[in-house]
């Protein structure tokens, strides 16, 4: 439960595929004084087709995700107004981080990344998108993550597992650094190899020592500008995606 002498806060749970984000956020969100925000993919209807056949389709997909992130951010602020703390399954800038990972892997163009980031910047500057008060990255060894993913083939399709894993690892280094510089002290990494309830306890403990941000949208703007200025991304010369023809996906790519 959120401490009575503290204002409620927003906690985002981040980490590579198979780290346990959904399980931990579901456990924490079920506690008194807390509400959980499902990840953007799980909220969209109809579900988006997640195997874009071109850079244009990839751009449209990530823009749609960002628009849903803006709605998630608004939902989080409403819960705060009601006096409830919020745990978000993935952070509100996740579509940008995912696209950045694709650029590093050579699976998305720099132009696509810049356009996705420009859309996110517009939302942040309008006050419609922001950083969580605390972003917690779940650190889990690759072997354990792969074991978890193999037990959930619907959310972790075999043919996409390797890419998701690599993008998540990039996110946990490149994007985490940009967030940390934009919001010092509000990004943490914890080892999450134990039982999920214990990890949820740890998140609740960290949340109890967290204060609300005064300007979460300004922090998001700084984080996005940090990403745009990152040398590894600016130097990326990835070719356009040669994606296969789009077919219905058995589960989320994120």
N, C-alpha and C positions, 0 to 999 in steps of 0.2 A: 504494500500500500504506500502511496505517496505520503511522506512525512507531513504532519499537520502544520508544522511551522515553516514549510516550504511551499512555494508555488509549484503547480504541476509542470512537467517538462515533457519534451518529445525525445525519445531515444530511437535511433535507427540502427538496425542490426544488419551488418554487412559481412562479406566474406565470399570466398570462392564457392562454386557449385559443390554441394554435398557437405558444406560446413555445418549445417543444422540451423540455418536462419529461420526457416518456417516453423520448425519444431519449438525452438526457444522463444520466438516471438509469440507463438500461440499460447505457450505456458504462462509467460509473463502477462500477456494481454487478458488472460482469464482471471487474474487476481483482482481483488477489490480495489477500486480507485484507478484501474488501468483499462485502456481500450487498445485493441490491436487494429492496425491498418494492413490489410492484405496487400501483397505486391500488385503493381499496376496490371500485369497480365491477368491475374485472377479476377480483376474487377471489370475488365472490358467485355462488353457484349455488343455485337457478336465478337467472338474471339478473333484476334488478328491472325492472318496467315504469316507464319514466322519463317518462311524460307524465300526471301525476296530474290527475284530473278534479275535485278539490276540495281545500280546505285540509286536510281530515282525511287525504286520501291523501298530500298533500305532507308532512304531519307524520310519517305512518307511514314514508314513504320515507326522510326524513332521519334518523329514529331508527334505521332499519335500517342506514343508512350509518354512523352513529355507533357502533353495536354492532360493526360490522366494523372501524372505526378502533380500537376498544379491543383487538380481536384483533391488529390490525397492531402496535399499541404493545407488546403482550405479546410478539409475535414479535421485535420489535426488541430488547427487553430480553434475550430468550434468545440472540440473536446476539451481543450485548455480552458475555454470560456466557461465550460460546464464544471470545471474543477477536477478534471480527470487527466492523468498522465497518459501518454500515448507511446506505444511501441510499434514502430514501422518495420515491416518485413522488407528490407532493402531501403537505401536512402533515396531522397527525392531527386538526386542528380544521376541516378543509376543509368538512364539511357545514354547520357553523355560519356560516362565512364566505360560503358560497354562498347560504344563506338570508338573511343580512344584505344581500347584493347584491340579491336579489329584493325585499326590503323597500324599499330605496332606489329601485329602479325602479318601485315600485308594483305588483309582481307577487306579493307575499306579504303577509299581514297581520302586524301587530305581535304579535298573540296567538300566531300560529304561530312566529314568531321566538323569543318568550320561552319557549315550550314546548320548542322544539328546544334552546335554550341551557340550559334547566333540566336536560334529559336529559344534556347534555354536562357540566354542572357536577357532577351526581351521579356520573358516571363518574370525573371528575377527583378529586373529594373522596374517592372510594373507592380512589384510586391506580391506576385502570385506564386512565387516559388522561393524556397529558402532552405537553409541547412537545418538539420535537427539540432537540438541543444546539446546532444551527445551522440556521436557515431561510434559504435563498438564493432570492431572487426573480430570475427571468430577465427582464431588460429587453430587449424587442425591439420595433422600430417596428411600428405597426399594419399598414402595407402588407406587410411581410415576414411577419407572423403570418397575415394573410389568405391570402397565397400558399401558405404551408405547409398551412393548413387546407384549401384548395381541392384540394390533392393527396392529401388523406386524407378523402374524403367519408364513409367508414364511421364514423370517430371524430368527425367534424365535419359532421353533416348540414346541408345548406344552409339548411333552414327554421329551424334553431336556432342558427345560427352567430352571428348578430348579438347575440342574448341572452347567449350564453356569453361573447362578447367583452366586452360591457359589464359583466357580472357580474365577470369576471376583472379588469377595470380597477378596479372598486370594491374588490375584494379586495386589489389591489396598493397601494391607498392607505389606505383605512379600516382594514382588518384588519391590514395591516403595521404601522400606527401603534400599534394596540392590543397587538400582539405585542412590538413594540420597547419599549414602556413596561413590559410585564410581565417581559421578559427582556432588559435592556439589553446591547448588544454582541453579541447572538446572532441578530440579523436583519440580513441584508445584501442588497443589490441589486447585480447585476453586468450589464454589457452582454453580451448573448449573440447577437450578430449574426454572429460568426465560425463556423468549422467546429466541429461538435459535439465532436470529440475535444479541441479546445483549450478549450472551455467545461468539459468534464469535468476537464481538467487544472487549471483554475482552482478548481473545487470541491474537488478533492483537496488543493490548496494551502491553501485556507481551512480545510478540515477538519484539516489538520496543525497549525494554530495554534489549534484549538478544544479546550477542556477539557470533560469531561462535567459536566452539571448535577447538583447534589446533590439537587434536588427538582423534577424535571420536571413532576410533577402539580400542585404548588403554583404553578408558573409558568403552567400551563394555566388554573388557577382564576383567577389574576389577569387573564390575557388575556380570559377570558370575562366577568369582572366589568367590565373596561374596555369591552367591547362593549355590555354592558347599560346602561352609564352614558353611552354616546356620545350626544351631543345630536342628531345627524342621525337616529339610529335612534329615539330616544325621541320625537322630533317627528314621525316618519313616521306618517301617517294613511292608509296604503294600504288600499284596499277589498279585499274577498275576491277571490281569483282567479276569473276567469271562464274556466276552462280548457276546452279542447276535450275531447271524449270520448276516453278513453284508447285508443291503438292501439299495436301493437308498434313499438318504436323501432329504427331502423337502426343506432344506435350510442349511446355514452354521452353524456349531457348535461353532464358535468362536465369 
